[in-house]
Amino acid sequence: MPFVWNKEVSNYKVDIFESSTLAHDRSIRLDLEDGDSVSVSFPTSAAGDFVTIGASFHQVQMDRHKFDEVYHLLQTENPVYFTAYEAGSPAVRFAGFSTSKESVGEGLVDSDA
């Protein structure tokens, strides 16, 4: 199961552009704490296979309406963590951002989390 699990975002770059060949006109490039990179593109509607996990470079698509929310989170929160995975058959895919390493539903944040 390829996954990127709660890796801290160490840096980001925002791109807004026009293109006759791409299905999106904005993207955010992330540098993660472990040296991995993520390209998050924002087409009008994300494809069904919206997560691609590579060895150290990962690609994610999110619906265009989420761009402002993701950009705002990256601008105003610290730390921010990124998670993405694809697993199983049929494939289950997930991509998201969090301000806590503690997963939802895991109770109170532990002192060692």
C-alpha atoms as an extended CHARMM CRD file, in Angstrom:
* protein
*
       113  EXT
         1         1  MET       CA              0.0000000000        0.0000000000        0.0000000000  PROA      1               0.0000000000
         2         2  PRO       CA              1.7270000000        3.2070000000       -1.1290000000  PROA      2               0.0000000000
         3         3  PHE       CA              1.2740000000        5.9820000000        1.4040000000  PROA      3               0.0000000000
         4         4  VAL       CA              2.6040000000        9.2900000000        2.6940000000  PROA      4               0.0000000000
         5         5  TRP       CA              1.5480000000        9.4800000000        6.3370000000  PROA      5               0.0000000000
         6         6  ASN       CA              1.4010000000       12.6950000000        8.3950000000  PROA      6               0.0000000000
         7         7  LYS       CA              4.5600000000       14.2270000000        6.9620000000  PROA      7               0.0000000000
         8         8  GLU       CA              5.2170000000       17.8080000000        7.9890000000  PROA      8               0.0000000000
         9         9  VAL       CA              5.1880000000       20.4100000000        5.2190000000  PROA      9               0.0000000000
        10        10  SER       CA              8.4900000000       22.3090000000        5.4140000000  PROA      10              0.0000000000
        11        11  ASN       CA              7.9560000000       24.6560000000        2.4530000000  PROA      11              0.0000000000
        12        12  TYR       CA              5.4520000000       25.3910000000       -0.2910000000  PROA      12              0.0000000000
        13        13  LYS       CA              5.2640000000       27.2440000000       -3.6020000000  PROA      13              0.0000000000
        14        14  VAL       CA              2.0800000000       28.4590000000       -5.3000000000  PROA      14              0.0000000000
        15        15  ASP       CA              1.6310000000       28.5760000000       -9.0890000000  PROA      15              0.0000000000
        16        16  ILE       CA             -1.2360000000       30.2860000000      -10.9170000000  PROA      16              0.0000000000
        17        17  PHE       CA             -1.1030000000       30.2090000000      -14.7090000000  PROA      17              0.0000000000
        18        18  GLU       CA             -2.9160000000       29.7100000000      -18.0220000000  PROA      18              0.0000000000
        19        19  SER       CA             -2.2770000000       26.6400000000      -20.1410000000  PROA      19              0.0000000000
        20        20  SER       CA             -3.7390000000       25.2080000000      -23.3200000000  PROA      20              0.0000000000
        21        21  THR       CA             -2.5100000000       21.7190000000      -22.4170000000  PROA      21              0.0000000000
        22        22  LEU       CA             -3.2580000000       21.2780000000      -18.7000000000  PROA      22              0.0000000000
        23        23  ALA       CA             -6.6440000000       20.6560000000      -17.0550000000  PROA      23              0.0000000000
        24        24  HSD       CA             -5.7710000000       23.0200000000      -14.1980000000  PROA      24              0.0000000000
        25        25  ASP       CA             -4.5780000000       26.6000000000      -13.8390000000  PROA      25              0.0000000000
        26        26  ARG       CA             -3.2480000000       26.5470000000      -10.2630000000  PROA      26              0.0000000000
        27        27  SER       CA             -1.0630000000       24.2530000000       -8.2140000000  PROA      27              0.0000000000
        28        28  ILE       CA              0.8000000000       24.0990000000       -4.9330000000  PROA      28              0.0000000000
        29        29  ARG       CA              4.1660000000       22.3800000000       -4.6670000000  PROA      29              0.0000000000
        30        30  LEU       CA              5.0910000000       21.0310000000       -1.2390000000  PROA      30              0.0000000000
        31        31  ASP       CA              8.4410000000       20.1210000000        0.2550000000  PROA      31              0.0000000000
        32        32  LEU       CA              8.0190000000       17.6020000000        3.0720000000  PROA      32              0.0000000000
        33        33  GLU       CA             10.2250000000       17.1830000000        6.1560000000  PROA      33              0.0000000000
        34        34  ASP       CA             11.7650000000       13.9490000000        4.8480000000  PROA      34              0.0000000000
        35        35  GLY       CA             12.8100000000       15.4210000000        1.4750000000  PROA      35              0.0000000000
        36        36  ASP       CA              9.7940000000       14.1790000000       -0.4890000000  PROA      36              0.0000000000
        37        37  SER       CA              7.9460000000       16.5580000000       -2.8380000000  PROA      37              0.0000000000
        38        38  VAL       CA              4.2450000000       16.7780000000       -3.6400000000  PROA      38              0.0000000000
        39        39  SER       CA              2.5200000000       18.4890000000       -6.5370000000  PROA      39              0.0000000000
        40        40  VAL       CA             -1.0990000000       19.3440000000       -5.7440000000  PROA      40              0.0000000000
        41        41  SER       CA             -3.0580000000       20.4760000000       -8.8020000000  PROA      41              0.0000000000
        42        42  PHE       CA             -6.5750000000       21.9220000000       -8.7130000000  PROA      42              0.0000000000
        43        43  PRO       CA             -8.6110000000       21.0340000000      -11.8210000000  PROA      43              0.0000000000
        44        44  THR       CA            -12.3090000000       21.9100000000      -12.0190000000  PROA      44              0.0000000000
        45        45  SER       CA            -13.0400000000       18.3480000000      -10.9340000000  PROA      45              0.0000000000
        46        46  ALA       CA            -10.4230000000       15.8930000000       -9.6570000000  PROA      46              0.0000000000
        47        47  ALA       CA             -9.9840000000       12.6200000000      -11.5490000000  PROA      47              0.0000000000
        48        48  GLY       CA            -11.0370000000        9.3230000000       -9.9810000000  PROA      48              0.0000000000
        49        49  ASP       CA             -7.3750000000        8.3160000000       -9.6340000000  PROA      49              0.0000000000
        50        50  PHE       CA             -6.4490000000       11.5940000000       -7.9260000000  PROA      50              0.0000000000
        51        51  VAL       CA             -3.4980000000       10.1900000000       -5.9350000000  PROA      51              0.0000000000
        52        52  THR       CA             -0.1780000000        8.9960000000       -7.3700000000  PROA      52              0.0000000000
        53        53  ILE       CA              2.4510000000        7.9480000000       -4.8170000000  PROA      53              0.0000000000
        54        54  GLY       CA              5.9970000000        7.7280000000       -6.1400000000  PROA      54              0.0000000000
        55        55  ALA       CA              9.3460000000        6.9430000000       -4.5290000000  PROA      55              0.0000000000
        56        56  SER       CA              9.9110000000       10.5520000000       -3.4140000000  PROA      56              0.0000000000
        57        57  PHE       CA              7.6060000000       12.6160000000       -5.6800000000  PROA      57              0.0000000000
        58        58  HSD       CA              3.8440000000       12.4140000000       -5.2640000000  PROA      58              0.0000000000
        59        59  GLN       CA              0.9930000000       13.9190000000       -7.2810000000  PROA      59              0.0000000000
        60        60  VAL       CA             -2.4660000000       14.7680000000       -6.0070000000  PROA      60              0.0000000000
        61        61  GLN       CA             -5.4740000000       16.4030000000       -7.5860000000  PROA      61              0.0000000000
        62        62  MET       CA             -8.0760000000       18.2670000000       -5.5240000000  PROA      62              0.0000000000
        63        63  ASP       CA            -11.2060000000       19.9740000000       -6.8340000000  PROA      63              0.0000000000
        64        64  ARG       CA            -10.5870000000       23.6200000000       -7.7490000000  PROA      64              0.0000000000
        65        65  HSD       CA            -12.8640000000       24.9670000000       -4.9990000000  PROA      65              0.0000000000
        66        66  LYS       CA            -10.4190000000       23.6210000000       -2.3700000000  PROA      66              0.0000000000
        67        67  PHE       CA             -7.4830000000       25.7660000000       -3.5580000000  PROA      67              0.0000000000
        68        68  ASP       CA             -8.2980000000       28.7940000000       -1.3860000000  PROA      68              0.0000000000
        69        69  GLU       CA             -8.8120000000       26.6170000000        1.6890000000  PROA      69              0.0000000000
        70        70  VAL       CA             -5.5360000000       24.7140000000        1.2360000000  PROA      70              0.0000000000
        71        71  TYR       CA             -3.6030000000       27.9070000000        0.5030000000  PROA      71              0.0000000000
        72        72  HSD       CA             -5.0890000000       29.6260000000        3.5590000000  PROA      72              0.0000000000
        73        73  LEU       CA             -4.2030000000       26.6520000000        5.7860000000  PROA      73              0.0000000000
        74        74  LEU       CA             -0.5980000000       26.7100000000        4.5590000000  PROA      74              0.0000000000
        75        75  GLN       CA             -0.3650000000       30.4910000000        5.0850000000  PROA      75              0.0000000000
        76        76  THR       CA             -1.8290000000       30.6140000000        8.5810000000  PROA      76              0.0000000000
        77        77  GLU       CA             -1.0730000000       27.3390000000       10.3850000000  PROA      77              0.0000000000
        78        78  ASN       CA              2.1670000000       25.8130000000       11.5980000000  PROA      78              0.0000000000
        79        79  PRO       CA              2.8520000000       22.9650000000       11.5710000000  PROA      79              0.0000000000
        80        80  VAL       CA              0.8180000000       21.4990000000        8.6990000000  PROA      80              0.0000000000
        81        81  TYR       CA              0.9160000000       17.7740000000        7.9240000000  PROA      81              0.0000000000
        82        82  PHE       CA              0.1720000000       16.0440000000        4.6150000000  PROA      82              0.0000000000
        83        83  THR       CA             -1.2350000000       12.5380000000        4.1800000000  PROA      83              0.0000000000
        84        84  ALA       CA             -2.0190000000       10.6190000000        0.9820000000  PROA      84              0.0000000000
        85        85  TYR       CA             -2.5390000000        6.9730000000        0.1480000000  PROA      85              0.0000000000
        86        86  GLU       CA             -3.9520000000        4.5260000000       -2.3640000000  PROA      86              0.0000000000
        87        87  ALA       CA             -4.7260000000        0.9660000000       -1.3470000000  PROA      87              0.0000000000
        88        88  GLY       CA             -6.8050000000       -2.0770000000       -2.1090000000  PROA      88              0.0000000000
        89        89  SER       CA             -8.9110000000       -3.3450000000       -4.9500000000  PROA      89              0.0000000000
        90        90  PRO       CA            -11.0570000000       -1.5340000000       -5.7140000000  PROA      90              0.0000000000
        91        91  ALA       CA             -8.6710000000        1.2710000000       -4.8370000000  PROA      91              0.0000000000
        92        92  VAL       CA             -9.3240000000        3.4780000000       -1.8270000000  PROA      92              0.0000000000
        93        93  ARG       CA             -7.6520000000        6.8610000000       -2.1760000000  PROA      93              0.0000000000
        94        94  PHE       CA             -7.1800000000        9.7310000000        0.2560000000  PROA      94              0.0000000000
        95        95  ALA       CA             -5.3110000000       13.0380000000        0.2780000000  PROA      95              0.0000000000
        96        96  GLY       CA             -5.5200000000       15.7040000000        2.9370000000  PROA      96              0.0000000000
        97        97  PHE       CA             -3.9460000000       18.2340000000        5.2520000000  PROA      97              0.0000000000
        98        98  SER       CA             -4.0160000000       18.4700000000        9.0350000000  PROA      98              0.0000000000
        99        99  THR       CA             -2.6680000000       20.7460000000       11.7390000000  PROA      99              0.0000000000
       100       100  SER       CA             -2.1380000000       17.8170000000       14.1040000000  PROA      100             0.0000000000
       101       101  LYS       CA             -0.2370000000       14.5450000000       13.8980000000  PROA      101             0.0000000000
       102       102  GLU       CA             -3.0020000000       12.9800000000       15.9760000000  PROA      102             0.0000000000
       103       103  SER       CA             -5.6040000000       11.3230000000       13.7510000000  PROA      103             0.0000000000
       104       104  VAL       CA             -9.2800000000       12.2280000000       14.0220000000  PROA      104             0.0000000000
       105       105  GLY       CA            -11.0730000000        9.9950000000       16.5180000000  PROA      105             0.0000000000
       106       106  GLU       CA             -7.8910000000        9.1030000000       18.3850000000  PROA      106             0.0000000000
       107       107  GLY       CA             -8.8650000000       10.9730000000       21.5460000000  PROA      107             0.0000000000
       108       108  LEU       CA             -6.8620000000       13.7020000000       23.2330000000  PROA      108             0.0000000000
       109       109  VAL       CA             -3.4260000000       14.5620000000       21.9050000000  PROA      109             0.0000000000
       110       110  ASP       CA             -0.7630000000       12.5360000000       23.7040000000  PROA      110             0.0000000000
       111       111  SER       CA              2.2150000000       14.3280000000       25.1960000000  PROA      111             0.0000000000
       112       112  ASP       CA              4.5020000000       12.2910000000       22.9110000000  PROA      112             0.0000000000
       113       113  ALA       CA              2.4500000000       12.8350000000       19.7040000000  PROA      113             0.0000000000
